[in-house]
Amino acid sequence: MGATESHSLRSDLYRCFSERSHADEFLSGRIRFGYLQHYRTNYEGARRDVDEGSGRIREWREDRKAAVITGSAREMVDSPGEVTVDSECGNPVFICCLTAPPDDKWAPVIGDFGEFVVRISDPQRFCSDIQAALSDEDQWQHHARVEVFLVEYSKDELVPTRDAAQRQNDAIRLAIAQKLPKYSHQFEHRIALISYAPIPHDVEAGGLPPEYLYVNIGRPLEYAALVRRPRRGMCRRLAEALGLIQKSKDA
């Protein structure tokens, strides 16, 4: 099964690291995925989000019903109004977080995720390589599906009325890739590994999803390169090094 492209991928995506060794590991083809639910409690700072793994929006619904009780009689009547829609993904999901900020928005991204930036110049190939490298020996990777999502910063926001098909399509997407508007400066994209491994009822058996897992592509990523944040002139120089803006003549 090939990787599913859930939105039109940009030509370049980026992965930020707080440590050089982690960036080198990534470039070698060893890709770390974090268990989505762990971002609720097991991470600190900008990586922690107590609402991760759930989608939540407000929507105006003309077809909303309300129960009217008169004595012992109960009648359902039309009652258009606003509803809150929650969704969660029943499958274990592991994510690899990427970003693609505009050239003048890098500073807060680096502040949140780290100054070692890897540019991925062929994201679609990267996703296909991940799908092809999934291990049959790992129950969480076996038969898993790899999808790419553009994070939507609409949690708790009022959205336009959707039809039934769109609501169904949005349910899993928002559960995996929706965050509060306060995180919108992160310009996040996510590669999601959606697992189909059964979770045993016996927690002591060690059957719960791990905090993270690795997918070994088995070779260095020839379509990826490392850029380290310069000590001075960080924002512009980093953007220049990444090829996001043209170098100034006096640089």
Backbone hydrogen bonds in HBPLUS format (Angstrom, degrees):
<---DONOR---> <-ACCEPTOR-->    atom                        ^
c    i                          cat <-CA-CA->   ^        H-A-AA   ^      H-
h    n   atom  resd res      DA  || num        DHA   H-A  angle D-A-AA Bond
n    s   type  num  typ     dist DA aas  dist angle  dist       angle   num
A0004-THR N   A0146-VAL O   2.88 MM 142  6.21 158.7  1.92 170.9 167.5     1
A0013-LEU N   A0120-ILE O   3.09 MM 107  5.23 159.3  2.13 142.6 148.4     2
A0120-ILE N   A0013-LEU O   2.73 MM 107  5.23 169.5  1.74 171.8 168.5     3
A0014-TYR N   A0099-THR O   2.87 MM  85  5.12 148.8  1.97 151.5 159.0     4
A0099-THR N   A0014-TYR O   2.74 MM  85  5.12 140.3  1.90 140.3 151.7     5
A0015-ARG N   A0118-VAL O   2.91 MM 103  5.12 153.3  1.98 141.9 150.8     6
A0118-VAL N   A0015-ARG O   2.80 MM 103  5.12 166.3  1.82 151.2 156.0     7
A0017-PHE N   A0116-PHE O   2.74 MM  99  4.99 145.8  1.85 141.5 153.0     8
A0116-PHE N   A0017-PHE O   3.03 MM  99  4.99 161.6  2.07 163.6 157.7     9
A0023-ALA N   A0019-GLU O   3.36 MM   4  6.75 152.5  2.44 145.0 152.3    10
A0023-ALA N   A0020-ARG O   3.07 MM   3  5.12 116.6  2.49  96.5 112.0    11
A0024-ASP N   A0020-ARG O   2.91 MM   4  6.23 159.0  1.96 156.5 162.6    12
A0025-GLU N   A0021-SER O   3.00 MM   4  6.18 153.2  2.07 141.4 148.5    13
A0026-PHE N   A0022-HIS O   3.06 MM   4  6.29 157.4  2.11 143.3 148.9    14
A0027-LEU N   A0023-ALA O   2.94 MM   4  6.24 162.4  1.97 152.4 156.9    15
A0028-SER N   A0024-ASP O   2.99 MM   4  6.19 135.1  2.20 141.1 152.8    16
A0028-SER N   A0025-GLU O   3.18 MM   3  5.13 130.4  2.44  93.2 106.4    17
A0030-ARG N   A0025-GLU O   3.25 MM   5  5.73 158.6  2.30 157.8 152.6    18
A0029-GLY N   A0026-PHE O   2.98 MM   3  5.42 159.3  2.03 112.4 119.1    19
A0221-LEU N   A0027-LEU O   2.91 MM 194  5.50 159.8  1.95 152.9 157.4    20
A0217-ILE N   A0029-GLY O   2.77 MM 188  4.97 163.3  1.80 162.3 157.5    21
A0031-ILE N   A0215-VAL O   2.91 MM 184  5.14 168.7  1.92 153.5 149.7    22
A0215-VAL N   A0031-ILE O   2.84 MM 184  5.14 158.7  1.88 146.0 152.5    23
A0033-PHE N   A0213-LEU O   2.83 MM 180  5.39 167.6  1.84 168.1 170.8    24
A0213-LEU N   A0033-PHE O   2.92 MM 180  5.39 151.7  2.00 149.3 158.5    25
A0034-GLY N   A0095-ILE O   2.92 MM  61  5.31 159.6  1.96 150.2 144.6    26
A0095-ILE N   A0034-GLY O   2.78 MM  61  5.31 158.5  1.83 147.5 148.2    27
A0035-TYR N   A0211-GLU O   2.83 MM 176  5.23 176.4  1.83 142.0 141.2    28
A0038-HIS N   A0035-TYR O   2.97 MM   3  5.54 139.5  2.14 115.5 126.7    29
A0036-LEU N   A0093-VAL O   2.87 MM  57  5.72 175.1  1.87 156.3 157.9    30
A0039-TYR N   A0036-LEU O   3.14 MM   3  5.73 155.2  2.20 114.0 120.8    31
A0040-ARG N   A0037-GLN O   3.15 MM   3  5.79 163.7  2.18 114.1 119.2    32
A0041-THR N   A0038-HIS O   3.25 MM   3  5.75 136.9  2.45 108.8 117.3    33
A0042-ASN N   A0038-HIS O   2.77 MM   4  5.25 152.2  1.84 154.4 163.9    34
A0049-ASP N   A0039-TYR O   2.85 MM  10  5.80 164.7  1.87 142.8 148.1    35
A0048-ARG N   A0045-GLY O   3.16 MM   3  5.73 159.5  2.20 115.2 121.4    36
A0052-GLU N   A0049-ASP O   3.08 MM   3  5.56 170.9  2.09 121.9 122.7    37
A0055-GLY N   A0087-SER O   2.76 MM  32  4.90 166.2  1.77 145.3 150.3    38
A0087-SER N   A0055-GLY O   2.91 MM  32  4.90 146.0  2.03 138.5 139.1    39
A0156-ASP N   A0056-ARG O   2.82 MM 100  5.65 163.6  1.85 136.5 142.2    40
A0057-ILE N   A0085-VAL O   3.05 MM  28  5.41 156.4  2.11 146.1 152.8    41
A0085-VAL N   A0057-ILE O   2.82 MM  28  5.41 165.5  1.84 160.6 165.5    42
A0058-ARG N   A0157-GLU O   2.93 MM  99  5.76 167.5  1.95 148.9 144.9    43
A0159-VAL N   A0058-ARG O   2.84 MM 101  6.20 160.8  1.88 170.3 167.5    44
A0059-GLU N   A0083-VAL O   2.88 MM  24  5.45 160.9  1.91 157.1 163.5    45
A0083-VAL N   A0059-GLU O   2.83 MM  24  5.45 161.6  1.87 151.1 156.0    46
A0061-ARG N   A0081-GLY O   2.84 MM  20  5.56 178.2  1.84 152.7 152.6    47
A0081-GLY N   A0061-ARG O   3.13 MM  20  5.56 158.5  2.18 139.9 144.3    48
A0079-SER N   A0064-ARG O   2.79 MM  15  5.33 161.1  1.83 153.2 146.8    49
A0066-ALA N   A0077-VAL O   2.93 MM  11  5.48 152.2  2.01 153.7 162.3    50
A0077-VAL N   A0066-ALA O   2.86 MM  11  5.48 165.9  1.88 160.5 164.1    51
A0068-VAL N   A0075-GLU O   2.67 MM   7  5.12 168.1  1.69 155.5 159.8    52
A0075-GLU N   A0068-VAL O   2.83 MM   7  5.12 159.6  1.87 142.2 149.3    53
A0070-THR N   A0073-ALA O   2.83 MM   3  5.16 150.0  1.92 143.1 152.6    54
A0073-ALA N   A0070-THR O   2.89 MM   3  5.16 157.6  1.94 134.7 132.7    55
A0195-SER N   A0092-PRO O   2.91 MM 103  5.37 162.2  1.94 171.5 174.2    56
A0094-PHE N   A0193-LEU O   3.00 MM  99  5.05 161.6  2.03 138.1 144.1    57
A0193-LEU N   A0094-PHE O   2.71 MM  99  5.05 172.0  1.71 161.0 163.9    58
A0096-CYS N   A0191-ILE O   2.91 MM  95  5.16 149.2  2.01 144.7 154.6    59
A0191-ILE N   A0096-CYS O   3.00 MM  95  5.16 171.1  2.01 149.4 152.2    60
A0098-LEU N   A0189-HIS O   2.80 MM  91  5.00 174.0  1.80 159.7 157.6    61
A0189-HIS N   A0098-LEU O   2.97 MM  91  5.00 162.1  2.00 120.3 124.1    62
A0100-ALA N   A0187-PHE O   3.17 MM  87  5.79 140.5  2.33 144.8 156.1    63
A0105-LYS N   A0102-PRO O   2.99 MM   3  5.35 165.1  2.01 123.6 123.9    64
A0109-VAL N   A0106-TRP O   3.05 MM   3  5.24 119.0  2.44 104.7 120.7    65
A0110-ILE N   A0106-TRP O   2.95 MM   4  6.17 165.7  1.97 168.8 172.8    66
A0111-GLY N   A0107-ALA O   2.94 MM   4  6.13 154.1  2.01 147.4 155.6    67
A0112-ASP N   A0108-PRO O   3.00 MM   4  6.14 142.6  2.15 138.2 146.3    68
A0113-PHE N   A0109-VAL O   2.91 MM   4  6.07 164.7  1.93 155.9 160.0    69
A0114-GLY N   A0110-ILE O   2.84 MM   4  4.83 153.7  1.91 128.4 134.3    70
A0229-ARG N   A0115-GLU O   3.21 MM 114  5.35 146.9  2.32 140.9 150.1    71
A0117-VAL N   A0227-VAL O   2.89 MM 110  5.15 158.9  1.94 166.0 162.0    72
A0227-VAL N   A0117-VAL O   2.62 MM 110  5.15 158.1  1.67 162.1 170.0    73
A0119-ARG N   A0225-ALA O   2.76 MM 106  5.36 157.0  1.81 162.9 164.9    74
A0225-ALA N   A0119-ARG O   3.02 MM 106  5.36 146.7  2.14 140.9 151.3    75
A0121-SER N   A0223-TYR O   2.84 MM 102  5.46 163.8  1.87 177.5 173.9    76
A0126-PHE N   A0122-ASP O   3.04 MM   4  6.32 158.1  2.09 153.0 160.0    77
A0127-CYS N   A0123-PRO O   2.97 MM   4  6.25 157.6  2.02 150.7 154.9    78
A0128-SER N   A0124-GLN O   3.02 MM   4  6.28 157.5  2.07 145.3 151.8    79
A0129-ASP N   A0125-ARG O   2.80 MM   4  6.02 154.3  1.86 153.0 160.0    80
A0130-ILE N   A0126-PHE O   3.02 MM   4  6.30 153.3  2.09 146.3 153.3    81
A0131-GLN N   A0127-CYS O   2.98 MM   4  6.27 165.9  2.00 151.9 155.1    82
A0132-ALA N   A0128-SER O   2.98 MM   4  6.17 160.4  2.02 147.8 153.1    83
A0133-ALA N   A0129-ASP O   3.01 MM   4  6.10 133.2  2.24 139.1 151.0    84
A0133-ALA N   A0130-ILE O   3.09 MM   3  5.11 131.5  2.33  97.2 110.6    85
A0138-ASP N   A0135-SER O   3.40 MM   3  5.51 159.5  2.44 100.9 106.5    86
A0141-GLN N   A0138-ASP O   2.99 MM   3  5.32 137.8  2.17 108.1 120.0    87
A0142-HIS N   A0138-ASP O   2.86 MM   4  5.92 152.5  1.94 163.6 172.8    88
A0144-ALA N   A0141-GLN O   2.96 MM   3  5.12 163.9  1.99 129.0 126.6    89
A0145-ARG N   A0194-ILE O   2.99 MM  49  5.14 160.4  2.03 139.7 144.2    90
A0194-ILE N   A0145-ARG O   2.79 MM  49  5.14 166.5  1.81 163.9 160.7    91
A0147-GLU N   A0192-ALA O   2.94 MM  45  5.25 160.2  1.98 148.6 155.1    92
A0192-ALA N   A0147-GLU O   2.71 MM  45  5.25 165.5  1.73 164.0 167.1    93
A0149-PHE N   A0190-ARG O   2.75 MM  41  5.11 159.8  1.79 150.7 157.7    94
A0190-ARG N   A0149-PHE O   2.73 MM  41  5.11 163.4  1.76 155.1 160.3    95
A0151-VAL N   A0188-GLU O   3.06 MM  37  5.55 155.8  2.12 140.4 146.1    96
A0152-GLU N   A0177-ALA O   2.94 MM  25  6.30 164.6  1.97 148.5 149.9    97
A0179-LYS N   A0152-GLU O   2.97 MM  27  6.33 156.9  2.02 148.1 154.0    98
A0157-GLU N   A0154-SER O   2.91 MM   3  5.18 158.6  1.95 135.1 134.5    99
A0155-LYS N   A0179-LYS O   3.24 MM  24  5.48 167.5  2.26 133.8 130.2   100
A0167-ARG N   A0163-ASP O   3.01 MM   4  6.31 156.2  2.07 154.2 161.4   101
A0168-GLN N   A0164-ALA O   3.06 MM   4  6.32 155.9  2.12 147.6 153.5   102
A0169-ASN N   A0165-ALA O   2.99 MM   4  6.27 159.3  2.04 148.7 154.3   103
A0170-ASP N   A0166-GLN O   2.83 MM   4  5.93 150.3  1.91 148.0 156.4   104
A0171-ALA N   A0167-ARG O   3.16 MM   4  6.19 135.3  2.37 140.8 150.2   105
A0174-LEU N   A0170-ASP O   2.83 MM   4  5.76 170.6  1.84 158.1 159.8   106
A0175-ALA N   A0171-ALA O   3.20 MM   4  6.29 149.0  2.30 137.0 145.7   107
A0176-ILE N   A0172-ILE O   3.06 MM   4  6.25 144.0  2.20 149.9 158.2   108
A0177-ALA N   A0173-ARG O   2.82 MM   4  5.84 153.8  1.89 149.5 158.0   109
A0183-TYR N   A0180-LEU O   3.05 MM   3  5.93 171.3  2.06 128.8 131.6   110
A0184-SER N   A0181-PRO O   3.01 MM   3  5.29 165.1  2.03 120.9 121.7   111
A0186-GLN N   A0183-TYR O   2.98 MM   3  5.88 166.6  2.00 131.1 133.8   112
A0187-PHE N   A0184-SER O   3.37 MM   3  5.95 163.5  2.40 115.9 119.2   113
A0205-ALA N   A0202-ASP O   3.02 MM   3  5.49 153.4  2.09 109.9 118.2   114
A0206-GLY N   A0203-VAL O   3.03 MM   3  5.74 163.0  2.06 121.1 124.1   115
A0224-ALA N   A0221-LEU O   3.17 MM   3  5.42 154.2  2.24 117.1 116.0   116
A0237-ARG N   A0233-GLY O   2.95 MM   4  5.73 159.0  1.99 165.0 171.4   117
A0238-LEU N   A0234-MET O   2.82 MM   4  5.69 157.5  1.87 152.1 158.6   118
A0239-ALA N   A0235-CYS O   3.04 MM   4  6.14 159.4  2.08 142.1 148.3   119
A0240-GLU N   A0236-ARG O   2.84 MM   4  6.09 150.2  1.93 147.8 156.5   120
A0241-ALA N   A0237-ARG O   2.86 MM   4  6.07 163.1  1.89 147.4 151.9   121
A0242-LEU N   A0238-LEU O   2.89 MM   4  6.10 148.7  1.99 148.8 157.4   122
A0244-LEU N   A0239-ALA O   2.83 MM   5  5.13 145.3  1.95 166.3 162.7   123
A0243-GLY N   A0240-GLU O   2.92 MM   3  5.05 149.0  2.02 101.9 112.0   124
A0251-ALA N   A0248-SER O   3.16 MM   3  5.29 164.5  2.19 110.5 113.1   125
